[in-house]
Every structure is written in C-alpha cells, then in structure tokens.
C-alpha cells in the first residue's frame, strides 16, 4: 500500500512532543550552553595568551 506524502507520520511524534516540552521549559538549556561555551572559551583564550608570554620570557632568558 502506497503512503500518501501528505499523511501524518506517526513515527516522529516523540520528536514533536520533545520540541513542545523544550519550548515550555524556557531558555534554561540555551543559557547553560552559552555559559559553558563562554567559560571554555575564556580558559582557552587565557591559555593561548599566557603561552605567548611564557615563550617570550624563555627567549629573554636564553637570548
């Protein structure tokens, strides 16, 4: 039996329900993700900057 493309696909009901539930919860998960990315980004930026200062100090001692 051929399926009508306009027919509702009941296999994706759990996805629709999950999207509705996520919409009802508000921006909490998004804010968590943004904060985690910010903290990780700051840590990487700090490491990158401090690594450069250490390299300059090593060159000053040796050179």
C-alpha positions in Angstrom: 0.0 0.0 0.0 1.5 3.4 -1.1 1.7 6.1 1.6 0.3 9.5 0.9 3.1 12.1 1.3 0.7 14.5 2.9 -0.3 11.8 5.6 0.9 12.4 9.1 4.0 10.4 10.1 3.3 8.9 13.5 6.9 7.8 13.8 8.1 11.3 14.6 5.5 12.0 17.4 8.2 11.7 20.1 10.2 14.4 18.3 7.3 16.8 18.2 6.5 16.2 21.8 10.1 16.7 22.8 10.2 20.0 20.9 7.0 21.2 22.6 8.3 20.2 26.0 11.6 22.1 25.3 9.7 25.1 24.3 7.7 25.1 27.6 10.9 25.0 29.7 12.2 28.4 28.6 15.7 29.5 27.8 17.4 27.5 30.6 19.2 24.9 28.5 20.3 27.5 26.0 21.7 29.7 28.7 23.6 26.8 30.2 25.2 26.0 26.9 26.1 29.7 26.3 27.7 29.9 29.8 29.7 26.6 29.3 31.0 27.8 25.9 31.9 31.2 27.4 33.9 29.6 30.3 35.7 27.2 27.9 36.4 30.0 25.5 37.8 32.2 28.3 40.0 29.3 29.5 41.3 28.7 26.0 42.0 32.4 25.4 43.8 32.7 28.7 45.9 29.6 27.9 46.7 31.0 24.5 47.7 34.4 25.8 49.8 33.1 28.8 51.5 30.6 26.5 52.7 33.5 24.4 54.1 35.4 27.4 55.9 32.3 28.6 57.6 31.8 25.2 58.8 35.5 25.3 60.2 35.0 28.8 62.1 31.9 27.7 63.6 33.7 24.8 64.7 36.6 27.0 66.4 34.2 29.4 68.2 32.3 26.6 68.9 35.1 24.2 
